[in-house]
Amino acid sequence: MKLSVSILGAVLLAASTGLYAQAPKADAGKGGEARGERRFDCSQAKDPKGCEERRARIEKSRAACEGKKGEERRDCVEKSFCAQAKDPVKCEASLKERAAHREKIREACKDKKGEELKACIREHRPARK
């Protein structure tokens, strides 16, 4: 009996090691499209051409701030993105307004988790235009 339990344990151990031996994605750790996934498909957008142009501006901004981390990177990407805009001042004001609104949502929903958190975020999210 003791031998069969040992053999069963060894077989289970050998079988389970294959579950953990999965190779990571080649592009893991890179942002946006580099991961092989798109957050939003521009072909489904109301203005596909405009969507692709915004995506190109974002990628260009991210590339310009490649070596930076944290808040410094975020600020760099925002400034680079708005520098390419038709109205840079309006762009920066819009980004600041959005950041303030996100902070309000974080504060209002900070103690919630799961479905309760999702409902709270939906409740505080601005209506789409």
Helices and strands as residue ranges (DSSP letters): H 2-17, G 32-35, G 42-44, H 48-64, H 70-83, H 88-108, H 114-124
